[in-house]
Every structure is written in structure tokens, then in C-alpha cells.
Amino acid sequence: MPTITQALPSQLSTVHNIVHTTIRTIYPRYYPHGAVEFFIAYHSVEKITADIQAGRVWLLTEGGIFVGTATVSAHEVARLFVLPEHQGKGYGSALMDFCEDIVFSMHEYVELHASFPAYALYEKRGYKPTIYHKVPCDNGDYLCIYEMKLAKSNRGIGEIHCMSNDSPLILRPIMPSELPLLEVFLYEAIFIPPGAALPPGDIIYTPEVFIYIEDFGSKPDDICFVAQLEKMIIGAAWIRIIPAFGHIDEETPKLAISVLPEYRGKGTGSVLMHRLLEELRARGYKQTSLSVQQQNTAVRFYQRLGYKIVNQNDQEYIMVKKLN
Ligand SMILES: CC(C)(COP(=O)(O)OP(=O)(O)OC[C@H]1O[C@@H](n2cnc3c(N)ncnc32)[C@H](O)[C@@H]1OP(=O)(O)O)[C@@H](O)C(=O)NCCC(=O)NCCS
């Protein structure tokens, strides 16, 4: 299943490679030399770095391989590139669906600059040209490009041709408006021994459980990533520093995770954990801990991710993963 994640500063070269390889391979079929060099210079390391640092750059992976990227800035979608060997498989459309969701959650229209190779894709999605630019480049060459626009009310009226049947799994930070969902994921994280009855829903409000999510987002170490499939959040993994069982010290956040029951065992938990652990590494955390019931099959899941048992009581293990 394709996965879309926010690009990290350490992924600069991945984004740069997708953009530059695609320009060098595809653009000479559509543009003169001077225009191709203009595109190359325009998508500079400095510009990509600034966009990644601002959290605007997204990467699409399939089977562990990075195949495409796009950037969203206010009402603009930019730098949409899919590597030449992966084109024509629906990845560009998947990235556009995702980028439009972000823009339309805040704005009434999307704007973009459409290069000739991508023009047809945008046109099929209902975008209309608004301004034509003819930019003089080196050697007397010209770079011709259209600005295009899609209003929210016109979304979906174009003939969208998506060849991939799989919707991408999106891994992203939780949005403030979604924080109430943590109650659902906290409940789902509670271990139920095989054959036991489900606990009542209000079990999450007992203080030793609720401490995992109470006023989540109010503390600097409150970090949560969610997995989104189509319009639905199907998993959440989060950390916070709390004086609960398994607390190691004030620098070691404790982790909790759950995936909705019908989506378990399909790899979602693993990619969500990898994304959260990458983020923790990027933010300089040295390790993270968790507590898990000894009978929970999640013990094996955590061991696969590199967690080690460091302590235990009669029912639970405390596990720690070093991040360096
Ligand atoms: C643990 C959990 C987050 C893993 O997410 P996932 O999407 O199922 O994980 P993946 O598909 O990437 O990996 C599957 C592994 O998760 C573990 N797992 C735990 N509960 C599982 C379940 N109900 N179904 C499938 N796998 C489960 C297994 O170790 C499995 O590995 P295996 O195939 O070698 O047995 C998820 O199964 C879940 O929400 N479980 C209930 C909540 C929970 O126990 N949270 C941890 C609290 S400490």
C-alpha cells in the first residue's frame, strides 16, 4: 500500500533526487535546454530545505521505495514529482488527492503552476488555466508555463483517472481538532486477555489511564502521529512524559499506540511506529519507553521494532528503545 509521510530534514537528498531526476529525464522532451536548467536551478537545495523545515513537503513511498513528492504551502500545491519509472500508476493522483485535502481544509481554492508534462493531469482534475507565463531563459530559450486554479466547489468534477486501487496510507501529526479521537485510541490500546469481556468505555477516565491523554498537546513532549486511510483515522501512536508505570526519567517519553481492530495485522502499526520513532530521533530524544502486559502479542511487535525488556512486575514488562 502506498504511504504518504511528511518529509524530515534528513530526507532532503531523497526529495532533491526525486525532483532533479524527474526534471532531467522528462522535461527535455517538453522544454528547451535553457528552460530545463531554469527548473533545476529553481528547485534548489535551499528552497527544498526551507520547505521541509516548514513542514510543507510530503513523500510517497511504495514497498519501502520513495517514488514521489509534493509540497503544500497555503493555497498552493507545488513541486509535484513522481520518478519516471513509477509514473502512470496513480501515485501523482494520490499525492494530489492528499494535497487538495490539506488546502481545501483551510482555503476555497488551490493554485499551482502546471508544467507541460503535468498539464493534462491537472486538467482532468478540473483545474483551469488562469495566467500564461513566458519566461526568458539562457540561450534565448523560453520556459512556458500556465498557472491553474481549482475552486473547492469544482473539486471532483474533472475526470480523475487513478490507476492504483490502493488508497495511500497517510502518516501525519494529529491535528488539534482531532485530539478528542485519542479517547478512542486510548480505549483500543487497553489489553484485553483472550476470551475476556470488553471493559466499559468509561475505563479510560480512571486517573492512571487518562493521564496518557489528559490535555494532550499542552506539554512540549506531547507528540502524536496518526495513520489516515481515505478520510478515516485508523491508528494513533503518541508519546508524553508521565509518572506512570514504566516512567524512566524526565527525558524519556512513554509511548502508547493502537490501531482500530479491523485494521490490525496489516502493517499499519509498524509504519506508524517507524514514523514516530523517526520524529523522536529528529527531535533529539535518546530513548523511549513503554509498558505492556506480558500476555499481549504486542510484545513481539515492540521487540521487532528494537524495544528491549528492562524491567517487569508480575503482569507487565517495561520496554525501552534506544534511538541513536
Ligand atoms: C499493537 C498494534 C498497535 C500493532 O498494530 P498493527 O497494525 O496490528 O501492527 P502490524 O500489522 O504492523 O504488526 C502486527 C503485529 O502486531 C502484534 N499484534 C498485537 N495485537 C494484534 C492484533 N490484534 N492483530 C494483529 N496483530 C497484533 C503482533 O505482534 C503482530 O505481529 P505478528 O504478526 O508477528 O504476530 C495493534 O495490533 C493494536 O492496536 N493492538 C491492540 C492495542 C495494543 O495492544 N496496544 C499496545 C498497548 S501496550
The ligand as a Gaussian input file, in Angstrom:
#p B3LYP/6-31G(d) Opt

LIG

0 1
 C       -0.190000      -3.496000      18.667000
 C       -0.776000      -2.810000      17.438000
 C       -0.675000      -1.290000      17.645000
 C        0.060000      -3.179000      16.207000
 O       -0.510000      -2.576000      15.073000
 P       -0.771000      -3.477000      13.768000
 O       -1.190000      -2.564000      12.690000
 O       -1.645000      -4.599000      14.119000
 O        0.730000      -3.970000      13.568000
 P        1.446000      -4.658000      12.340000
 O        0.455000      -5.202000      11.393000
 O        2.461000      -3.711000      11.849000
 O        2.203000      -5.820000      13.099000
 C        1.442000      -6.903000      13.608000
 C        1.981000      -7.311000      14.950000
 O        1.277000      -6.612000      15.987000
 C        1.044000      -7.513000      17.073000
 N       -0.378000      -7.543000      17.390000
 C       -0.867000      -7.251000      18.592000
 N       -2.186000      -7.322000      18.607000
 C       -2.574000      -7.701000      17.365000
 C       -3.826000      -7.940000      16.762000
 N       -4.964000      -7.858000      17.447000
 N       -3.855000      -8.293000      15.456000
 C       -2.708000      -8.381000      14.767000
 N       -1.501000      -8.138000      15.295000
 C       -1.423000      -7.811000      16.584000
 C        1.603000      -8.849000      16.701000
 O        2.857000      -8.917000      17.342000
 C        1.776000      -8.784000      15.228000
 O        2.940000      -9.420000      14.880000
 P        2.903000     -10.921000      14.349000
 O        2.256000     -10.814000      13.007000
 O        4.328000     -11.308000      14.318000
 O        2.082000     -11.688000      15.336000
 C       -2.240000      -3.220000      17.158000
 O       -2.303000      -4.603000      16.888000
 C       -3.186000      -2.858000      18.272000
 O       -3.782000      -1.799000      18.261000
 N       -3.345000      -3.786000      19.279000
 C       -4.224000      -3.536000      20.395000
 C       -3.708000      -2.393000      21.245000
 C       -2.392000      -2.722000      21.924000
 O       -2.152000      -3.823000      22.363000
 N       -1.538000      -1.677000      22.029000
 C       -0.307000      -1.787000      22.728000
 C       -0.531000      -1.422000      24.139000
 S        0.957000      -1.551000      25.071000

